[in-house]
Amino acid sequence: MAASAAALSELVEDVVVDAPVLPRQRDVLRSVPAWDRPGGEALDDALRLGRGMRLRLLAAVRALLADDSLAGLGDAARLTTVVLFAKSRAPEGRKDDLQSYIWGAELGRWLGMTASTVHHDVLPVLRQRDALHTRMVINDEGHPVGLDCLVMPLWRAHQGGGAAHPLALNKAELAVLLRLIEALFGPGWAPEDKEPTPPGLLAGRTGKGAATDRLGLLLMVLNTRASGWLQLCGGSVRKKEGRGAATLSRLLGCSPSGARKVLARLAEAGVVARQRKATVTRMNGRGRVMVLPVARAYGRVLAPVEPVSGSGSVFSERPDGAVGDLAPGQDAGGLGTSGFCGAEAAVEAGVWERPDGAEFHADHASVVTPVSSPPLSGGFSGEGRGGEGRRPEHVCVREDQAVGGGAAAAEPASPVAEAGPLRGEKPGKSAVDEQGGQRAAGTKASGRLEAVAGGKTRQQGRADLPEDLDLRVALGPVAWLWAGLNRWQQDQVVKAANAELERLKDLLMQPEGAPRLLADRLTDRLKETGGEARVSSPFGWIIRRGLVQRPACSDVRCDDGIRLDTGGDCANCGNVIHIRRARRVRIAADIDRELPGLGVAERRQVLEERLREHAAAEAEDFVWRREQARAEQARREQARTAARERGERERREAAAADAVRQALACEDCGQQRSAGLCEACGYRRRTEAAIAEAGLVAATWAADLDDAADVAAVAAHVRATLEADIETTHQQFLQLMEPGELETNPTAAASVLAFNALQAVQQALPEYRSSALGRLGSTPEADAEARRAYKTEQNRRWFRANPNGADAVAAATKAADAARERTAEYLLATRLEQLRKRTAARTEAVAPAPWSARLTELAARTLDGDQAGAAIA
């Protein structure tokens, strides 16, 4: 059957290609030459994707390229499916959902190929692998004007995976993907009556390897964050190709050598930049790849990039007609494999290329009618639909069909339609169609007015079931009853069915099975009634009996003793039945024990009375428990409301307190509205604390801890050294600034200088700590601890036979060094704690200067513009 479908598809496509094409009746577009760099706000908006949208589109493209029908195909065929997928119509309950309209010449412009290559090397391969179904579209004169295309991975995803499948994009997501593709390599259009659509970044890139470059750029953009840097893969890679080429090879599923050539072509085209991270030693670090369009879209500052090595053009890697631009490497993982950006083995280099003289396809016979592309005024994707065709107003609107194509153009008698689904066609007769064949012959057409008793008229309902697939499946068993309802009743049934479907989706582990489950329920209800003919009131039966769940126990998943999620018997119902039977047996035993002489009829009467009493008691208990549950629910709602009000009140109080705090002046310099401490003074406090800490660290080994003067002398020496370093840093910073630049904003200049001082001290503090650890590691305490650790390690049972051997000595030395380091750290921590306590005691003894004593010092400082104006006022 698959081979037959492929053969029929080829036959129809040959008819489309070889049929003569007449001039169009109306040309409203004209061609636009490809621009080298379109730029502008439209490009930036298309490339400025949110994280959620970027990951959603990346998952969809990966799932599409990883489909089994595309395995082993070339990049031109894979890019074709991506373009047609982006141009397809989102599911909206229409007949032509999931389809896209295009023609060979236009598709070739998207791929950077000729129309002949598309018709002979791309489309036949996709139809043969059942990855694409096409159907010819004709105009009123019967001439072919294009193709209706259905991407089969997309169709299978909607049939089997439902809305959770990565390919199930909605209308807005498809529009964003199409706009992104247009910005990257769209051919560009210029309608006469509207603003032109500029070509994409790689629109001028045609011929050899064009499809590979375009597909690679799209995958790189989807794997690039807002910073513009491509997310590189991990693991070991070959030094010759680099990590950027290894990442692109895993994206494209080719060898790293081939990916390196693609990366070079993209760099020469100006869309990719390569750079190496700078290290502290000013040597080249790890290589990075920046996607320039994404970086420009987010306004990122670009660093100097590494020039592309090599001479001559890099666009001569493959022959012009090659379908597979790059062959997969030995170990290159495709998009469908796991472990992307993980630690994978290095792949073997090498690109399997076709020779330049390879024949692309067989020459056409002389008797074949030459193929000519339809005369286009601009090549816009909305053209080629007949005399009245119109261009869509935005990317979300699907391109129109041919004029008059209501039946003739939209549904021609094509053998391809029988081979596979296209334009909403189903692969076979469904239960809905079979039920539709049982309708009475006298059913009125939809929308007509029917005379009723009393001379009044009412609007007859629609004969067909709703277009929504879920509703068609769910209401299929009652299709005959549906035809007898009026419009209002049908609308009410649709609302009730949608509400029940939503409720079932919340209960089930697999929500896509809700329509089938509701259809089974309606079927069971019809069997209980005796068939549709036994239903006297269709509307009341569907609303009150057919769609209503009937739980036999307290479990919300129970329906007539059947579990909705598993389809098996409800275990809770079994427990209820067991409890009722046990209770009946217990009551009967009590009666036999209490009243042994009763007859059969009297015993049955007494048993029924006691069972009724138990049932009444249980009902009363159930009512009590329900009231308790309602009271508890009300209490929880009240507690949640109080918690929300308390949280809102706390947020308002925090906001008010923050506003008051922001209005406070700086405690050190008096700058207004500094939240109690301005930025420069905050840096100065941290710098002072770091200098004091460095002095204490140096004093732990260089001073006598019991001599305060000695400790102060060491701290003073450290302070002088650090202040000299700070001054050197200030001078270097001032040399880098332009004359007069700091005077323009004194507040910002003070903050920058204070931050530079803090950085200088923080960089010197680890050196002081390392020096202190080294000196404390040579103290007698550390030496004694190292000797004890050395002997202990030598005396271990596995070294007792040869305590002076090489292994024993090495282990003992390692243990001694570790003990020495631990002792040094302990001594440093202990001495620092001792010094801090003494310093804190001396600080508390010195009272801080009052604010009035500091006014003289502050009065000598210059005021900024705002403070000066306030003082004058």
ZAMARGU-4260 file (C-alpha; in steps of 0.2 Angstrom, whole numbers, plus 5000, padded with zeros to 4 digits):
<rodrens>
0) 5000/5000/5000 | 5014/5012/5004 | 5023/5008/4988 | 5006/5011/4978 | 5004/5028/4987
5) 5021/5033/4983 | 5019/5029/4965 | 5002/5038/4964 | 5010/5053/4972 | 5024/5053/4959
10) 5011/5051/4945 | 5002/5067/4951 | 5017/5077/4954 | 5023/5073/4936 | 5007/5079/4930
15) 5010/5095/4939 | 5027/5097/4933 | 5024/5093/4915 | 5008/5102/4912 | 5009/5118/4902
20) 5007/5133/4913 | 4997/5148/4905 | 5000/5166/4910 | 4992/5172/4926 | 4977/5183/4925
25) 4983/5195/4938 | 5001/5200/4943 | 5001/5211/4958 | 5019/5207/4965 | 5036/5210/4958
30) 5053/5203/4961 | 5065/5210/4974 | 5084/5208/4972 | 5092/5199/4987 | 5099/5211/5000
35) 5116/5207/5008 | 5110/5213/5025 | 5092/5218/5028 | 5093/5223/5046 | 5080/5234/5054
40) 5067/5232/5067 | 5058/5218/5058 | 5073/5207/5059 | 5077/5211/5077 | 5059/5208/5082
45) 5059/5191/5073 | 5075/5186/5081 | 5071/5192/5099 | 5063/5176/5105 | 5058/5173/5123
50) 5066/5158/5132 | 5050/5148/5132 | 5046/5151/5114 | 5064/5147/5109 | 5063/5131/5118
55) 5046/5127/5111 | 5052/5130/5093 | 5068/5120/5096 | 5059/5105/5102 | 5047/5106/5087
60) 5061/5107/5074 | 5071/5093/5083 | 5056/5082/5084 | 5052/5085/5065 | 5070/5082/5059
65) 5071/5066/5071 | 5056/5058/5062 | 5060/5041/5055 | 5053/5046/5038 | 5068/5059/5036
70) 5082/5047/5042 | 5096/5047/5030 | 5089/5061/5019 | 5099/5076/5013 | 5098/5093/5021
75) 5088/5100/5006 | 5074/5088/5010 | 5075/5091/5028 | 5074/5110/5026 | 5059/5107/5014
80) 5049/5099/5028 | 5054/5113/5040 | 5048/5127/5028 | 5032/5118/5024 | 5029/5114/5043
85) 5031/5133/5047 | 5019/5138/5033 | 5006/5125/5038 | 4989/5130/5045 | 4986/5127/5063
90) 4972/5116/5068 | 4956/5126/5068 | 4943/5113/5063 | 4944/5117/5045 | 4945/5105/5031
95) 4963/5111/5025 | 4971/5111/5043 | 4989/5106/5044 | 4992/5110/5025 | 5003/5122/5016
100) 5002/5130/4999 | 5017/5133/4988 | 5024/5129/4971 | 5041/5123/4965 | 5049/5139/4960
105) 5044/5147/4977 | 5050/5132/4987 | 5067/5133/4977 | 5069/5151/4982 | 5067/5146/5000
110) 5080/5132/4998 | 5092/5142/4987 | 5089/5129/4973 | 5082/5129/4956 | 5064/5123/4953
115) 5071/5108/4942 | 5081/5102/4957 | 5066/5104/4969 | 5054/5094/4957 | 5067/5080/4953
120) 5078/5078/4968 | 5069/5084/4983 | 5050/5081/4982 | 5051/5064/4974 | 5062/5058/4989
125) 5050/5065/5002 | 5035/5057/4994 | 5044/5040/4992 | 5049/5040/5011 | 5031/5045/5015
130) 5037/5061/5023 | 5026/5072/5012 | 5010/5071/5003 | 5006/5083/4989 | 4991/5087/4978
135) 4989/5098/4962 | 4979/5114/4963 | 4971/5120/4947 | 4963/5136/4942 | 4946/5138/4934
140) 4953/5134/4917 | 4960/5118/4923 | 4978/5123/4923 | 4990/5118/4938 | 4995/5133/4948
145) 5003/5125/4963 | 5004/5111/4976 | 4994/5108/4992 | 5007/5100/5004 | 5004/5090/5020
150) 5020/5086/5031 | 5016/5068/5037 | 5026/5069/5053 | 5015/5084/5058 | 4999/5074/5053
155) 5005/5059/5063 | 5009/5069/5078 | 4991/5077/5078 | 4983/5060/5076 | 4993/5050/5089
160) 5002/5062/5101 | 4988/5075/5103 | 4991/5093/5110 | 5006/5087/5120 | 5017/5082/5105
165) 5031/5094/5102 | 5025/5096/5084 | 5008/5102/5089 | 5011/5121/5088 | 4997/5133/5089
170) 4993/5147/5077 | 5004/5160/5086 | 5019/5148/5087 | 5019/5143/5069 | 5018/5162/5065
175) 5033/5165/5075 | 5043/5151/5067 | 5038/5157/5050 | 5043/5175/5054 | 5060/5168/5061
180) 5063/5158/5045 | 5059/5173/5034 | 5071/5184/5044 | 5085/5171/5042 | 5083/5165/5023
185) 5066/5171/5017 | 5067/5175/4998 | 5059/5192/5001 | 5044/5200/4992 | 5039/5217/4986
190) 5020/5219/4984 | 5015/5235/4974 | 5002/5241/4987 | 5011/5237/5003 | 5027/5238/5012
195) 5040/5226/5005 | 5046/5211/5015 | 5065/5211/5014 | 5075/5195/5010 | 5083/5185/5024
200) 5101/5185/5030 | 5105/5171/5018 | 5093/5174/5004 | 5107/5178/4992 | 5116/5161/4997
205) 5111/5149/4983 | 5119/5134/4975 | 5131/5122/4983 | 5127/5119/5001 | 5114/5133/5003
210) 5101/5121/5011 | 5114/5115/5024 | 5120/5133/5028 | 5102/5139/5030 | 5097/5124/5041
215) 5113/5125/5051 | 5109/5144/5054 | 5091/5140/5060 | 5097/5127/5072 | 5111/5138/5079
220) 5098/5153/5082 | 5087/5141/5091 | 5101/5135/5102 | 5107/5153/5106 | 5102/5162/5121
225) 5099/5181/5122 | 5118/5184/5125 | 5121/5179/5107 | 5134/5165/5112 | 5130/5148/5105
230) 5127/5134/5118 | 5142/5123/5115 | 5142/5104/5118 | 5153/5096/5131 | 5164/5082/5131
235) 5181/5079/5122 | 5182/5086/5104 | 5196/5086/5091 | 5207/5101/5092 | 5207/5103/5073
240) 5189/5106/5071 | 5185/5114/5088 | 5170/5114/5100 | 5160/5125/5088 | 5161/5113/5074
245) 5158/5099/5085 | 5142/5107/5091 | 5136/5111/5074 | 5140/5093/5068 | 5128/5086/5082
250) 5115/5099/5077 | 5116/5094/5058 | 5120/5076/5061 | 5136/5077/5050 | 5154/5075/5053
255) 5164/5089/5063 | 5175/5092/5047 | 5159/5096/5037 | 5152/5106/5051 | 5169/5116/5051
260) 5166/5120/5033 | 5148/5126/5036 | 5154/5137/5050 | 5167/5145/5039 | 5154/5148/5026
265) 5142/5156/5039 | 5157/5166/5046 | 5161/5173/5028 | 5143/5177/5026 | 5143/5188/5041
270) 5131/5179/5052 | 5143/5170/5063 | 5158/5176/5073 | 5171/5165/5081 | 5181/5171/5096
275) 5192/5164/5110 | 5190/5169/5128 | 5204/5180/5135 | 5213/5173/5150 | 5222/5181/5165
280) 5239/5177/5156 | 5232/5186/5140 | 5233/5169/5131 | 5219/5162/5120 | 5207/5152/5130
285) 5192/5141/5125 | 5184/5145/5108 | 5167/5153/5107 | 5154/5155/5093 | 5143/5171/5092
290) 5127/5171/5082 | 5128/5189/5076 | 5109/5192/5071 | 5104/5186/5089 | 5117/5197/5097
295) 5112/5212/5087 | 5093/5209/5090 | 5097/5210/5109 | 5109/5225/5107 | 5124/5215/5114
300) 5141/5223/5112 | 5152/5212/5100 | 5170/5208/5105 | 5184/5207/5091 | 5182/5191/5081
305) 5194/5179/5074 | 5196/5181/5055 | 5192/5167/5044 | 5207/5157/5038 | 5209/5151/5021
310) 5209/5160/5004 | 5196/5159/4990 | 5178/5156/4991 | 5171/5143/5003 | 5155/5141/4993
315) 5162/5127/4982 | 5162/5112/4993 | 5148/5102/4985 | 5141/5100/4967 | 5126/5111/4963
320) 5113/5097/4963 | 5118/5087/4978 | 5103/5083/4988 | 5113/5078/5004 | 5125/5093/5007
325) 5135/5084/5020 | 5136/5066/5024 | 5134/5061/5043 | 5150/5057/5052 | 5155/5041/5060
330) 5148/5045/5077 | 5139/5061/5074 | 5123/5061/5084 | 5107/5067/5076 | 5094/5078/5083
335) 5084/5063/5088 | 5098/5055/5099 | 5101/5059/5117 | 5116/5066/5125 | 5117/5082/5115
340) 5129/5094/5123 | 5135/5080/5134 | 5151/5070/5135 | 5152/5060/5119 | 5166/5052/5110
345) 5175/5062/5097 | 5169/5059/5080 | 5180/5054/5065 | 5184/5069/5054 | 5180/5068/5036
350) 5166/5074/5024 | 5159/5062/5011 | 5157/5073/4996 | 5151/5070/4979 | 5163/5074/4965
355) 5160/5090/4955 | 5156/5081/4940 | 5142/5070/4947 | 5126/5069/4937 | 5112/5076/4946
360) 5097/5068/4937 | 5094/5061/4920 | 5091/5072/4905 | 5073/5075/4900 | 5067/5066/4884
365) 5064/5078/4869 | 5046/5073/4868 | 5043/5080/4886 | 5035/5097/4887 | 5047/5110/4893
370) 5044/5115/4911 | 5042/5134/4914 | 5038/5142/4930 | 5023/5153/4932 | 5026/5171/4928
375) 5028/5179/4945 | 5028/5197/4948 | 5038/5195/4964 | 5038/5177/4970 | 5027/5180/4985
380) 5021/5164/4993 | 5002/5170/4992 | 5003/5171/4973 | 4998/5158/4961 | 4980/5155/4966
385) 4970/5160/4952 | 4963/5176/4945 | 4955/5182/4962 | 4969/5176/4974 | 4974/5187/4987
390) 4990/5189/4998 | 4988/5185/5017 | 4989/5201/5028 | 5001/5193/5040 | 5010/5177/5043
395) 4996/5170/5054 | 4984/5170/5040 | 4985/5155/5028 | 4987/5158/5009 | 4971/5157/5000
400) 4966/5144/4987 | 4962/5146/4969 | 4946/5156/4965 | 4932/5145/4962 | 4940/5131/4971
405) 4927/5128/4982 | 4925/5110/4975 | 4934/5109/4960 | 4950/5117/4965 | 4950/5111/4983
410) 4945/5093/4980 | 4950/5087/4963 | 4948/5068/4960 | 4966/5064/4963 | 4973/5047/4967
415) 4984/5054/4979 | 4969/5058/4990 | 4966/5040/4992 | 4983/5035/4996 | 4985/5046/5011
420) 4976/5060/5021 | 4976/5077/5014 | 4965/5093/5017 | 4956/5085/5032 | 4953/5068/5023
425) 4953/5053/5034 | 4963/5037/5030 | 4947/5027/5032 | 4929/5027/5036 | 4927/5031/5055
430) 4913/5026/5067 | 4906/5044/5064 | 4904/5041/5046 | 4896/5024/5048 | 4883/5032/5061
435) 4880/5046/5049 | 4874/5034/5036 | 4860/5028/5047 | 4851/5044/5047 | 4833/5045/5041
440) 4831/5050/5023 | 4819/5064/5029 | 4832/5074/5039 | 4831/5092/5034 | 4846/5102/5028
445) 4856/5112/5041 | 4850/5130/5043 | 4832/5128/5036 | 4816/5133/5044 | 4804/5119/5047
450) 4785/5122/5050 | 4778/5115/5066 | 4761/5114/5074 | 4752/5130/5076 | 4759/5138/5060
455) 4775/5143/5069 | 4792/5139/5062 | 4808/5134/5070 | 4826/5133/5064 | 4832/5115/5060
460) 4848/5110/5067 | 4864/5105/5058 | 4864/5088/5051 | 4883/5085/5053 | 4892/5083/5069
465) 4903/5098/5075 | 4919/5100/5066 | 4929/5098/5081 | 4938/5081/5081 | 4935/5077/5099
470) 4917/5081/5098 | 4914/5071/5083 | 4922/5056/5091 | 4913/5058/5107 | 4895/5061/5099
475) 4898/5048/5086 | 4886/5035/5094 | 4872/5048/5095 | 4874/5055/5077 | 4856/5050/5073
480) 4849/5059/5088 | 4860/5074/5085 | 4851/5076/5067 | 4834/5078/5076 | 4839/5093/5087
485) 4837/5111/5083 | 4851/5124/5084 | 4848/5129/5102 | 4848/5111/5108 | 4863/5107/5098
490) 4873/5121/5106 | 4868/5116/5123 | 4873/5098/5119 | 4890/5105/5113 | 4893/5115/5129
495) 4888/5100/5140 | 4899/5088/5130 | 4914/5100/5131 | 4912/5102/5150 | 4911/5083/5152
500) 4927/5081/5141 | 4936/5094/5151 | 4931/5085/5167 | 4937/5068/5160 | 4954/5075/5155
505) 4957/5080/5172 | 4953/5063/5179 | 4963/5053/5166 | 4981/5049/5165 | 4980/5051/5146
510) 4969/5066/5142 | 4968/5062/5124 | 4957/5047/5128 | 4943/5057/5135 | 4933/5058/5118
515) 4934/5039/5116 | 4929/5036/5134 | 4913/5048/5132 | 4908/5039/5116 | 4909/5022/5125
520) 4898/5029/5139 | 4885/5035/5126 | 4886/5018/5118 | 4882/5009/5134 | 4868/5020/5138
525) 4860/5017/5121 | 4862/4998/5124 | 4852/5000/5141 | 4839/5010/5132 | 4837/4998/5118
530) 4844/5009/5104 | 4841/5026/5097 | 4824/5022/5091 | 4818/5019/5109 | 4823/5037/5114
535) 4808/5048/5114 | 4816/5064/5119 | 4834/5065/5111 | 4839/5082/5119 | 4833/5077/5137
540) 4841/5059/5135 | 4858/5066/5129 | 4859/5079/5143 | 4852/5070/5158 | 4856/5052/5154
545) 4869/5050/5140 | 4882/5062/5146 | 4880/5061/5164 | 4892/5050/5175 | 4884/5038/5187
550) 4896/5034/5201 | 4891/5018/5210 | 4902/5023/5225 | 4911/5038/5232 | 4925/5037/5220
555) 4925/5051/5207 | 4933/5040/5194 | 4918/5027/5196 | 4905/5026/5182 | 4892/5012/5184
560) 4905/5002/5193 | 4919/5004/5180 | 4935/5014/5183 | 4937/5028/5171 | 4956/5029/5171
565) 4959/5010/5170 | 4943/5003/5162 | 4942/4989/5174 | 4930/4985/5189 | 4930/4999/5202
570) 4938/4992/5218 | 4929/5004/5229 | 4912/4997/5223 | 4918/4980/5227 | 4922/4985/5244
575) 4905/4993/5246 | 4896/4978/5240 | 4907/4967/5252 | 4903/4979/5267 | 4884/4978/5263
580) 4884/4959/5262 | 4894/4957/5278 | 4882/4969/5287 | 4867/4959/5280 | 4875/4943/5286
585) 4879/4951/5303 | 4861/4957/5306 | 4854/4941/5301 | 4865/4932/5313 | 4859/4944/5327
590) 4841/4941/5323 | 4844/4922/5323 | 4852/4924/5340 | 4839/4935/5348 | 4824/4928/5340
595) 4827/4910/5336 | 4809/4905/5334 | 4804/4916/5319 | 4797/4910/5303 | 4804/4913/5286
600) 4792/4928/5282 | 4793/4936/5299 | 4812/4934/5299 | 4813/4943/5282 | 4802/4957/5288
605) 4812/4960/5303 | 4828/4959/5293 | 4821/4972/5281 | 4816/4984/5295 | 4834/4983/5303
610) 4842/4986/5286 | 4831/5001/5284 | 4836/5007/5301 | 4855/5005/5297 | 4852/5014/5280
615) 4844/5028/5288 | 4858/5029/5301 | 4871/5029/5287 | 4861/5043/5278 | 4861/5053/5293
620) 4879/5051/5296 | 4883/5055/5278 | 4873/5071/5280 | 4883/5075/5296 | 4900/5072/5288
625) 4895/5082/5272 | 4890/5097/5283 | 4907/5095/5293 | 4916/5095/5276 | 4907/5111/5270
630) 4911/5119/5287 | 4930/5114/5285 | 4930/5120/5268 | 4923/5137/5273 | 4936/5138/5287
635) 4950/5134/5275 | 4943/5147/5263 | 4942/5160/5277 | 4960/5156/5282 | 4967/5157/5264
640) 4958/5174/5263 | 4965/5180/5279 | 4982/5174/5274 | 4981/5184/5257 | 4975/5199/5266
645) 4990/5198/5279 | 5002/5195/5265 | 4996/5210/5255 | 4997/5221/5271 | 5014/5215/5275
650) 5019/5219/5257 | 5012/5237/5258 | 5021/5239/5275 | 5037/5233/5268 | 5035/5245/5253
655) 5032/5259/5264 | 5047/5255/5275 | 5058/5254/5260 | 5052/5271/5253 | 5056/5278/5270
660) 5073/5270/5270 | 5077/5276/5253 | 5073/5294/5258 | 5086/5293/5272 | 5103/5303/5270
665) 5120/5294/5270 | 5127/5291/5287 | 5144/5295/5282 | 5144/5309/5269 | 5126/5316/5271
670) 5121/5313/5253 | 5102/5314/5252 | 5091/5300/5247 | 5104/5287/5249 | 5095/5274/5259
675) 5106/5277/5274 | 5122/5274/5265 | 5127/5279/5247 | 5136/5268/5235 | 5154/5276/5237
680) 5153/5276/5256 | 5147/5258/5256 | 5163/5253/5246 | 5174/5263/5258 | 5167/5254/5273
685) 5170/5237/5264 | 5187/5243/5259 | 5191/5248/5277 | 5185/5231/5284 | 5196/5222/5271
690) 5211/5232/5276 | 5208/5228/5294 | 5206/5210/5291 | 5222/5209/5281 | 5231/5218/5295
695) 5225/5205/5307 | 5230/5190/5296 | 5247/5197/5294 | 5248/5200/5313 | 5244/5181/5317
700) 5262/5176/5312 | 5272/5193/5312 | 5268/5200/5329 | 5267/5196/5347 | 5248/5193/5350
705) 5250/5199/5368 | 5258/5215/5363 | 5245/5228/5357 | 5259/5240/5350 | 5267/5226/5340
710) 5250/5221/5332 | 5246/5239/5329 | 5263/5241/5320 | 5260/5226/5309 | 5242/5232/5304
715) 5249/5250/5301 | 5262/5242/5289 | 5249/5232/5280 | 5238/5247/5279 | 5252/5258/5271
720) 5256/5244/5258 | 5238/5242/5253 | 5235/5261/5252 | 5250/5262/5240 | 5242/5249/5230
725) 5225/5258/5230 | 5234/5274/5224 | 5243/5265/5210 | 5226/5258/5205 | 5219/5276/5205
730) 5232/5283/5195 | 5230/5269/5182 | 5212/5272/5181 | 5214/5291/5179 | 5226/5288/5165
735) 5212/5279/5155 | 5199/5292/5157 | 5198/5308/5146 | 5202/5325/5154 | 5187/5332/5162
740) 5176/5316/5161 | 5176/5313/5180 | 5171/5331/5184 | 5155/5329/5174 | 5148/5317/5187
745) 5157/5318/5203 | 5146/5306/5212 | 5148/5292/5200 | 5167/5296/5199 | 5168/5294/5218
750) 5159/5277/5217 | 5170/5271/5203 | 5186/5276/5213 | 5180/5268/5229 | 5175/5252/5220
755) 5193/5251/5212 | 5200/5253/5229 | 5189/5238/5236 | 5195/5227/5221 | 5213/5231/5225
760) 5212/5226/5243 | 5201/5210/5239 | 5214/5204/5227 | 5228/5206/5240 | 5219/5198/5254
765) 5221/5180/5248 | 5240/5183/5246 | 5241/5188/5265 | 5231/5173/5270 | 5241/5161/5260
770) 5257/5169/5267 | 5250/5167/5285 | 5246/5149/5282 | 5263/5145/5276 | 5271/5154/5291
775) 5260/5145/5303 | 5263/5129/5295 | 5281/5130/5301 | 5277/5133/5319 | 5282/5120/5332
780) 5264/5115/5334 | 5262/5111/5316 | 5278/5102/5316 | 5273/5091/5330 | 5256/5087/5323
785) 5265/5083/5306 | 5277/5071/5315 | 5262/5062/5324 | 5253/5060/5308 | 5268/5053/5300
790) 5271/5040/5313 | 5253/5035/5314 | 5252/5032/5295 | 5268/5022/5296 | 5261/5011/5310
795) 5245/5006/5300 | 5244/4987/5299 | 5246/4987/5280 | 5263/4996/5282 | 5270/4987/5297
800) 5279/4974/5287 | 5289/4988/5278 | 5287/5004/5287 | 5301/5013/5277 | 5296/5007/5260
805) 5291/5019/5246 | 5273/5017/5248 | 5273/5019/5267 | 5284/5034/5266 | 5273/5042/5252
810) 5257/5039/5262 | 5265/5045/5278 | 5272/5061/5269 | 5254/5065/5262 | 5246/5062/5279
815) 5260/5074/5287 | 5257/5088/5275 | 5238/5087/5277 | 5240/5087/5296 | 5252/5102/5294
820) 5239/5112/5284 | 5225/5108/5296 | 5235/5114/5310 | 5240/5130/5301 | 5221/5133/5297
825) 5217/5130/5315 | 5230/5142/5322 | 5225/5155/5309 | 5207/5154/5315 | 5211/5154/5333
830) 5223/5169/5332 | 5211/5179/5321 | 5197/5176/5334 | 5208/5182/5348 | 5213/5197/5339
835) 5195/5202/5334 | 5190/5201/5352 | 5204/5212/5358 | 5200/5224/5343 | 5181/5225/5347
840) 5185/5228/5365 | 5196/5243/5361 | 5183/5249/5348 | 5169/5249/5361 | 5180/5259/5373
845) 5182/5273/5361 | 5165/5283/5359 | 5160/5288/5341 | 5161/5306/5337 | 5144/5315/5338
850) 5137/5322/5322 | 5139/5340/5327 | 5158/5337/5328 | 5158/5330/5310 | 5149/5346/5303
855) 5165/5355/5301 | 5173/5342/5291 | 5157/5340/5280 | 5155/5359/5278 | 5172/5359/5268
860) 5165/5347/5255 | 5158/5353/5239 | 5140/5350/5235 | 5132/5343/5220 | 5120/5352/5209
865) 5104/5346/5218 | 5111/5349/5235 | 5117/5366/5230 | 5100/5371/5224 | 5092/5365/5239
870) 5104/5374/5250 | 5101/5391/5240 | 5082/5388/5241
</rodrens>
